[in-house]
Amino acid sequence: MGITERKEREREQRYQAIIDAGEKVFFTKGYESSTMDDVAVEAELSKGTLYLYFTSKDELHFAIMERGMKLLMGLMEKRLHISSNGIETLRELGLALVEFSNLHPNYFNALIFFQGRDVELQKLQEAKVKDFLANRNSLTVLNETLKRGMADGSIRTDIPIAELSTTLWAQMMGILVMYSAKQAVFKLHHVGREQLVNSHLMLLSDALKPSHMEGANHE
């Protein structure tokens, strides 16, 4: 291994170690109560070295959220071909999100926290955000599923895919953010997160079915 390759490997190892330290700090103290000084101490690095890898606390949290998204994507990919049509696969993707919340609660909370904040106000490098959005993610999987459902006749075709997918993602994230913020209230009504998501998916299933008029137009 050459010097360049070794340095690159060492840099990647340190990069991942900083994310590990960030997770320990953020997951223990909470994002708002944590500082980059806390992360530097946990990572056993100077604050100056830490900022060579992450220019802000927001950027470090974004990297943690990306880790969580990769885990969520793995769960989603496993469910893509369980059902024979698009509408049922859409339900499976919703259940994958519930599974993710149960298996990886800290990453789930990181995702919810990120979704609930204004991206434009966060100190994030634009290139990193664009790279994240350009890669395969939950929204691209949702697009593929909707396209599949429209092709097999299980999902209505009168709403553009991009418009429909972002609407559905916003609805699901909105429900989960609301549950996260008002969990005690939902528990008073004996409604858990899984029940809430299941009810939403049932309503979506009916709302996304093609109408008789639409079916006639396709004949």
N, C-alpha and C positions, 0 to 999 in steps of 0.2 A: 504493500500500500504506500502510495506516494505521500509527500508532505501535505499537498493540497487536499487529498482525500481524507487524510487523518484529521486535519483541522476542521474540515466540513463535518466529519462524524462527531468530533468533540463538540462542535457548535450545536449540532442537532441534539446531542445528549444533554447539554446544558439547557437548551431551549425547553426540552421536555421536562427536565428536572425543575425548572422554574414554574412550569404549568402545574406540576405535582405539588409544589409548595403553595402556589396560588389556590389550588383546590383545598388543601388542608386549612389554609387561613380563611378563605371565603366561606367554605362549608361549615366551619366551626363558629366564626364570629359574625358571619353575615357580610354581604358586600358593603353596605353603607358604613359599617363599623370597622371595616378593615382598611389598612393603609399599605402602600408599597413598602414602607419601612418594615411592616410586619412580615411581608413576603420575603424581603431581603434577609431578614433574620432567620426565617424558616429555611430559606434556600442556602444559607451560609454564604452569602455574596454581599459585596458592597452595593449600595444603592445605585452608584454610577454604573456598575456592571449590569445590574438589573435593567436599567434604562437603555442599555445597548440592545437588549432583546425586545423589550416592550416599552413603548414610549408613554404609556398611561395605564391606569388601573382598568379603564374601560377595555383597552386592547387586550390585556391579560384575561379579563373575564370573557371576552369574545372568543379567545382561543379555547377556554374551558367549555364554552357553549358549543364550539365546533366539535370537540370530543364527544359531547353528549349527542349532537346531531348524527355523528357517525354510528353511534350505538342505536339510535332510533332508526336510522336508515337500514341497518342490519335486520332489525325486527320487521320493518316494513317489507323488505325484499323477500323475507321468508313467507310472507302472507300473499304475495302477488298472484300466485297461481293456485291458491287453495280453492277458489270458486271459479265457476265456468263463465261468469259474465261480469261486466263492468260494475254494475250497481252493488253486487254482493262483495266484489273486491274492494269497493269504496268503504263498505262497512268493515271489512277486515283491516283496512288501513287505520280506521278510527280506533279499532280494538288494539292495534299495535301501539297506538299512542297511550292507551290505558295501561297496557303491559309495560311499556317503557316507564311510566310513572311509578309503577309498583316495583320494578326491578332496580331502577336507578333514580330514586327520589331526589338526590342532590343535583344530578344533571338535569332532571326534569324541571326542578325549581330554577336552575340557571337558565334554561330555555324560556320558561315562563317570564322570568325577570327581564330577559333581553327583549322578548316580544312586547312587554308592557312599557318599554321605554322608547323615546323618540330617538331613532338612529342618528338623525342630523345633529342632535345635541350631544351625542357621545363622541369622545375623542378617539376616533377610529381612522386608520389609514384607508383612504378610499379604495386603493388597489386591493387591499385584503377583503373588503366587503364585496367588491365586484368579482373577485376570484371565487369567493364563497358562493355567490349567486350563480356564477357561470358553471360551476360543477354540479354533478347530479345531487339533488337534495329532495326534501319532502315535497316541494312544490312541483318539481319535474315529474316525480312519481305520480303525483295527483293528476297532472296533465295527461300522462300516459294512460292512466286508469279511466279518466273521463273520455278520452279519445276512443279507447277500447269499448266502453259502454255505449257510446254513440254509434259505433260501428255495428255492435251486436243487437242494437235496438232496446237496450235496457235503460238507457239514459236519454233524456230529452235533448234535442239538437238545436233548439231555438235560442240558446244563449252561447256566445263565443266561449271556447274552452278557456282561454286565458282569463277572461272575466269571471267565469264560473269557478275556476280553481282558486283564484285569489279570494273570492267571496267565501267559499267553503272553508278555506284555511283561516280567514279572519274570523269566521263564525266559531270554529272549533277553538282557536286560541282565545277568543273573547270569553267563551264559556269557561275555559280552564283558568284564565286569569281571574275571572270573577269568583270562581270556586276557591282559588288560592287565597284571594283577598277576604272573602266572606265565608270561610269554611265553617266557622262556628254557627252562622245563621243557617246554612244548609243542614248542618247536623241537627239543629233544633227541629227542622222539618223532616228529619230522618231520611235525608237524601244524600247519598254518597257520590263520589266523583264518577265511579263506574256506572251507577244508575243514571246520573245526569247525562253522561256521554251516550249511553244506550238509548235514552229517550230522544236525544237529539238526532242520533243516527236513524231511528225509526221514522221521525218526522221528515228527515232528509230523503229517505227512501221513497216516501210517498210523493214528496215535492219534485223529485227528479225523474219520476216515471214519465214517459212520453204520453201526451194526451191523445185521445182518439182522433182528434182533428189532425194532429201532427202525423199520426200513423197513416191516415188517409192521404195526406199530402205526399207521403213517400211512396205510395203504391202506384 
